[in-house]
Every structure is written in structure tokens, then in C-alpha cells.
């Protein structure tokens, strides 16, 4: 009779249904491809609906141009969709300029901006000191004047002082905050005059005022 083997049951533990399942590996390649496709579609939609705007800034030095909203720069041209935009142009030595522009359905538009020069800084000295200065007919003060702001261009100066001949001068102001120095010398409006008479001792009147008797030296 063959020998019998005893088979003992092994311990059995049921799987816990509430145990967390291992995380599913994300398909990053698929998501990346989808994101690229969406981005490409957005770019193509923008390019197909965009219009060209050329911004020309008139200034003696290169200017910086900024546009509000989404705009793709290509040299002095910008690609942007139709709508309202704010354009700001700046350059050293010029007043900044900000204006609105409407981009319509035309394929290409041009916007021309002219920047205005900043005032120049003019200093004026006179001989004698303290002479009154008028610029373009308006009082500017008494010399010396330091860093007086004047708009770029031609100006007329009138300098006056007591007992001196008035002096008129033309001044060309460079502008752009550039400093200019001007020195003006006035000619005296008086001189020494020797007066004698026969007979001596005659009274001398100058502008109705008694100035002595002859012989005399009158200024």
C-alpha cells in the first residue's frame, strides 16, 4: 500500500478591495503633441487675421515705439489684429508722444509721428550785470540768468540797462536739454563832455536840470 502524504492548507489572505491601485503612467507625449497643435492653431489664426501697421517716427535720433495689446514687430512694421491700440514713441531729448490708432481691415497701414524737441537750457550774462532781459517781447528777468528753458528755434532778445544803449540780439536755441551760454555787452549811453563859454560862468542845463557853470565836464 503506497505511503500517504499529508497536505496541510496554507494561510489565505483576501486582497483588500480598498487598497490604492498603482498610479497609471501619464502619457506625456500625447499631451505635449496636443498642446503643440493648439498653439499652432492659435498662431495660424492670428497670422491669418492680422494686419500690417508701419510706424514712422520723425526725429533726429532713433526712437523707441511701444504698442498696447498683442503686436508682433518686424522692423518698423507690426502685425496685429484689427482694433484700437495706443502707440507711444520716445526718444532722448524729445517730448514723449502717445496717441491712439485704429487698425482696420486693410492689409497695410502707415502711422507717422513727429516728436517735438525738449527746451534748451540757456544762460545769459550781460555787461553790466543786472540788465533786464526780454525774450520774444516777454520779460525773462535780470542777468545773469542760468539754465533758462527755451523752446528750440529762433528767439529775439532785448537787453536794457540804465545809462546804456538797448541791445537786440537773435538767439537760435538747439533744444534737447542742451546747454547754451550767451554773453552780451551793452554800449554806454553817456560820455564826458567838456563845456566852455564866453563869458565864462554861464549856467549849464542838461535835460532841464542844472549841471553847473562853464567851464565844466558833464557826463
BELRA-V619459 format. One line per field, one symbol per residue. psi: psi as a letter, one per 20 degrees, with the letter a starting at -180 (. if undefined). Layout:
psi=???
//
This chain:
psi=pqqpppoqqrppoqpohipqqpqppqnhgghghgghggggggghgghhiqrpppooporiqqqpppqqaopopncjqppqqqapqppppqqpjqpqpprqqooaiqhpqppppoqpqqqropppqqorqjqqppokippiapqqpplpppqqapqppopqqpjqpqppqppophakjppqpppppqpqjrrpppprroqrjqqppokiqpjaqqqqop.
//
